[in-house]
């Protein structure tokens, strides 16, 4: 007579089979998790914006904005006003987002000649990069050395007691437009122009020290056509040095420059009097 089959052995085989299936499933899930992690890191790595070491701007694409700050310190400026200017400048520099281009320069007495102090994109500080795909500490150091520290030093480098024979503000604005805004790198990006000045245009072809803020007088002068430019819709901020020797009301000055910028493709959106003058 045949012996009955052992139930114990059958149960053991089924247990081994079930364990193998479970193990295979777990191994598959682990492999899927690893693959998903690899894909996620790959996607995040593609999001990292590579920047040029010299300009701080994106290697691929273009800056997302351009801001020009033009200082006109052709006449003495009180210390309190310089302190207020330094505070305002820090706010402007701090408003430049990652990938935005900032140019800083000074007006000179020579018509159309500007002195460049700074020209770079904001590469972004350590908080703008992913800890998994980049080195935030290294990125922070690059931002501090190439962008933050140089900008903090600029107000201290400006002369507060200079004296110039003329102040070609319109020619300086025209130069910013031709030399910066017309650069193909800034096509179709927001443009901003910040001018730190008493806005007293003073050249041989037109001087507000002589004619005041009468726009009709300006329109009849050679300066009207010589310094005409297209600011391409730039938003304009004036940080105003309120000179006591100005012989006409500041409201007339605001009206003059509002009209001038409007006729030259810009929008004077802010007119801020600096303290101490």
C-alpha positions as CSV (number, residue, x, y, z in Angstrom):
1,X,0.0,0.0,0.0
2,X,1.4,3.4,-0.9
3,X,2.3,5.8,1.8
4,X,0.3,9.0,2.3
5,X,2.0,12.2,1.1
6,X,3.5,14.4,3.8
7,X,1.5,17.6,4.2
8,X,4.5,19.2,5.9
9,X,6.6,19.0,2.8
10,X,3.9,20.5,0.6
11,X,3.4,23.4,2.9
12,X,7.1,24.0,3.0
13,X,7.3,24.2,-0.7
14,X,4.4,26.6,-0.9
15,X,6.1,28.8,1.7
16,X,9.3,28.9,-0.2
17,X,7.5,29.8,-3.4
18,X,5.6,32.6,-1.7
19,X,8.8,33.9,-0.2
20,X,10.5,34.0,-3.6
21,X,7.6,35.9,-5.1
22,X,7.6,38.4,-2.3
23,X,11.4,38.8,-2.6
24,X,11.1,39.4,-6.3
25,X,8.4,42.0,-5.8
26,X,10.5,43.8,-3.2
27,X,13.5,43.7,-5.5
28,X,11.5,45.1,-8.3
29,X,10.1,47.9,-6.1
30,X,13.6,48.8,-5.0
31,X,14.8,48.9,-8.5
32,X,11.9,51.0,-9.5
33,X,12.7,53.5,-6.7
34,X,16.3,53.6,-7.7
35,X,15.3,54.3,-11.3
36,X,12.8,57.0,-10.2
37,X,15.5,58.6,-8.1
38,X,17.9,58.6,-11.0
39,X,15.3,60.1,-13.3
40,X,14.4,62.8,-10.7
41,X,18.1,63.8,-10.3
42,X,18.5,63.9,-14.0
43,X,15.5,66.2,-14.4
44,X,16.8,68.4,-11.5
45,X,20.2,68.6,-13.1
46,X,18.7,69.9,-16.3
47,X,17.1,72.7,-14.3
48,X,20.5,74.0,-13.1
49,X,21.3,77.2,-14.9
50,X,24.9,77.3,-16.1
51,X,26.4,80.7,-15.9
52,X,29.4,82.4,-17.6
53,X,32.3,82.9,-15.1
54,X,33.1,86.3,-16.5
55,X,29.6,87.9,-16.8
56,X,27.5,85.7,-14.4
57,X,24.9,85.5,-17.2
58,X,23.2,82.3,-18.4
59,X,25.4,80.4,-20.9
60,X,22.2,79.3,-22.7
61,X,19.5,81.9,-23.3
62,X,19.8,85.5,-22.2
63,X,19.4,87.7,-19.1
64,X,15.8,88.1,-17.9
65,X,16.1,91.9,-17.4
66,X,18.6,94.7,-17.7
67,X,19.0,97.6,-15.3
68,X,21.3,100.6,-15.8
69,X,22.3,102.9,-12.9
70,X,23.9,106.2,-14.0
71,X,25.5,108.4,-11.4
72,X,25.9,112.1,-12.0
73,X,28.0,113.6,-9.2
74,X,29.4,116.5,-11.3
75,X,28.8,118.8,-8.4
76,X,29.4,118.4,-4.6
77,X,26.9,116.2,-2.6
78,X,26.4,116.5,1.2
79,X,27.4,113.5,3.3
80,X,23.8,112.9,4.5
81,X,22.7,112.7,0.8
82,X,25.5,110.3,0.1
83,X,24.2,108.1,2.9
84,X,20.7,108.1,1.6
85,X,22.0,107.4,-1.9
86,X,24.0,104.4,-0.5
87,X,20.8,103.0,1.0
88,X,18.7,103.5,-2.1
89,X,21.5,101.9,-4.2
90,X,21.5,98.8,-2.0
91,X,17.7,98.5,-2.5
92,X,18.2,98.7,-6.3
93,X,21.0,96.1,-6.3
94,X,18.9,93.8,-4.1
95,X,16.0,94.0,-6.5
96,X,17.9,92.4,-9.3
97,X,16.7,88.8,-9.6
98,X,18.9,85.9,-10.5
99,X,19.7,86.1,-14.2
100,X,19.1,89.9,-14.3
101,X,21.9,92.1,-15.7
102,X,23.1,95.2,-13.8
103,X,25.2,98.0,-15.3
104,X,26.5,100.8,-13.2
105,X,28.4,103.8,-14.4
106,X,29.1,107.5,-13.9
107,X,28.6,110.5,-16.1
108,X,31.7,112.5,-17.2
109,X,32.0,116.1,-18.4
110,X,32.8,114.7,-21.9
111,X,29.7,114.4,-24.0
112,X,28.8,110.7,-24.5
113,X,31.6,109.4,-22.4
114,X,30.7,107.2,-19.4
115,X,32.8,105.6,-16.8
116,X,31.8,102.0,-16.2
117,X,31.9,100.7,-12.6
118,X,30.1,97.4,-12.8
119,X,28.5,95.2,-15.4
120,X,27.3,91.6,-14.5
121,X,24.3,89.4,-14.2
122,X,23.2,88.3,-10.7
123,X,24.3,84.6,-10.6
124,X,22.0,84.0,-7.6
125,X,23.1,83.2,-4.1
126,X,23.3,79.9,-2.4
127,X,19.6,79.7,-1.8
128,X,18.9,79.6,-5.5
129,X,20.5,76.3,-6.2
130,X,19.4,72.7,-5.3
131,X,21.4,71.0,-2.6
132,X,21.1,67.6,-4.5
133,X,22.5,68.8,-7.8
134,X,24.7,71.8,-6.9
135,X,27.0,73.1,-4.1
136,X,25.1,75.9,-2.3
137,X,28.1,77.0,-0.3
138,X,30.3,77.4,-3.4
139,X,27.5,79.2,-5.2
140,X,27.1,81.6,-2.2
141,X,30.8,82.4,-2.3
142,X,30.7,83.1,-6.0
143,X,27.7,85.4,-5.6
144,X,29.4,87.3,-2.7
145,X,32.7,87.8,-4.4
146,X,31.5,88.6,-7.9
147,X,28.2,90.4,-7.3
148,X,27.4,91.4,-3.7
149,X,30.7,92.8,-2.4
150,X,31.6,94.9,-5.5
151,X,28.2,96.6,-5.4
152,X,28.5,97.4,-1.7
153,X,31.8,99.2,-2.4
154,X,30.5,101.4,-5.2
155,X,28.8,104.2,-3.1
156,X,32.1,104.7,-1.2
157,X,34.0,105.1,-4.5
158,X,31.8,107.9,-5.7
159,X,33.2,111.4,-5.4
160,X,31.1,113.7,-3.2
161,X,33.1,116.9,-3.8
162,X,33.7,116.9,-7.5
163,X,33.1,119.9,-9.7
164,X,32.6,119.8,-13.5
165,X,32.1,122.5,-16.1
166,X,29.2,120.7,-17.8
167,X,26.7,118.0,-17.2
168,X,25.7,116.2,-20.4
169,X,22.9,114.1,-19.0
170,X,20.9,113.6,-22.2
171,X,24.0,112.4,-24.0
172,X,24.7,110.0,-21.1
173,X,21.2,108.6,-21.4
174,X,21.6,108.2,-25.1
175,X,24.9,106.4,-24.6
176,X,23.3,103.9,-22.2
177,X,20.6,103.2,-24.7
178,X,23.0,102.7,-27.7
179,X,25.7,100.9,-25.8
180,X,23.6,98.7,-23.5
181,X,19.9,98.5,-24.3
182,X,20.6,98.1,-28.0
183,X,22.8,95.1,-27.3
184,X,21.1,92.1,-28.9
185,X,21.4,90.2,-25.6
186,X,18.7,92.4,-24.2
187,X,16.1,92.1,-26.9
188,X,12.5,91.7,-25.5
189,X,13.5,91.8,-21.9
190,X,12.3,94.4,-19.3
191,X,14.6,97.5,-19.2
192,X,15.1,99.9,-16.3
193,X,17.1,103.1,-16.1
194,X,18.0,104.7,-12.7
195,X,19.6,108.2,-12.8
196,X,21.2,109.8,-9.7
197,X,21.4,113.5,-10.6
198,X,20.2,117.0,-10.1
199,X,19.0,116.6,-13.7
200,X,20.3,120.1,-14.6
201,X,21.4,119.6,-18.2
202,X,24.3,121.8,-19.0
203,X,26.1,121.7,-22.3
204,X,27.1,124.4,-24.9
205,X,24.1,123.5,-27.0
206,X,21.5,123.6,-24.2
207,X,21.8,124.6,-20.5
208,X,19.0,124.7,-17.9
209,X,21.1,127.1,-15.9
210,X,20.3,129.6,-18.6
211,X,16.9,128.6,-20.0
212,X,15.3,127.0,-16.9
213,X,12.8,124.2,-17.4
214,X,11.0,125.8,-20.4
215,X,10.4,122.8,-22.7
216,X,9.7,125.0,-25.7
217,X,13.1,126.6,-25.4
218,X,14.7,123.1,-25.3
219,X,12.7,122.0,-28.4
220,X,14.2,124.9,-30.4
221,X,17.7,124.0,-29.3
222,X,20.2,121.7,-31.2
223,X,20.0,119.4,-28.2
224,X,16.5,118.3,-29.1
225,X,17.6,116.4,-32.3
226,X,21.2,115.7,-31.2
227,X,20.2,113.7,-28.1
228,X,16.9,112.2,-29.3
229,X,16.9,108.5,-28.6
230,X,14.5,105.5,-28.3
231,X,14.6,104.0,-24.8
232,X,12.6,101.0,-25.9
233,X,9.9,101.3,-23.2
234,X,12.4,101.5,-20.3
235,X,11.0,102.3,-16.9
236,X,12.9,105.3,-15.5
237,X,13.7,106.2,-11.9
238,X,15.3,109.5,-10.9
239,X,17.0,109.8,-7.6
240,X,16.9,113.6,-7.4
241,X,19.7,115.8,-6.0
242,X,17.7,118.9,-5.1
243,X,20.1,121.7,-5.7
244,X,19.4,124.9,-3.8
245,X,20.9,127.0,-6.6
246,X,18.2,125.8,-9.1
247,X,16.2,128.9,-10.1
248,X,12.9,127.2,-10.9
249,X,10.5,125.0,-9.0
250,X,11.2,121.3,-8.8
251,X,7.7,120.5,-10.1
252,X,8.6,122.3,-13.3
253,X,11.7,120.1,-13.5
254,X,9.6,117.0,-13.0
255,X,7.2,118.1,-15.8
256,X,10.2,118.8,-18.1
257,X,11.8,115.3,-17.7
258,X,8.5,113.5,-17.7
259,X,7.8,115.0,-21.2
260,X,11.4,114.4,-22.4
261,X,11.3,110.7,-21.4
262,X,7.9,110.2,-22.9
263,X,9.0,111.7,-26.2
264,X,12.1,109.5,-26.2
265,X,10.4,106.1,-25.6
266,X,10.7,105.9,-21.8
267,X,8.4,106.1,-18.8
268,X,9.4,108.3,-15.8
269,X,7.7,106.2,-13.2
270,X,9.6,107.4,-10.1
271,X,11.0,110.8,-9.1
272,X,12.5,110.5,-5.6
273,X,14.2,113.4,-3.8
274,X,17.2,112.3,-1.9
275,X,17.5,113.5,1.7
276,X,20.0,116.1,2.9
277,X,19.5,118.6,0.1
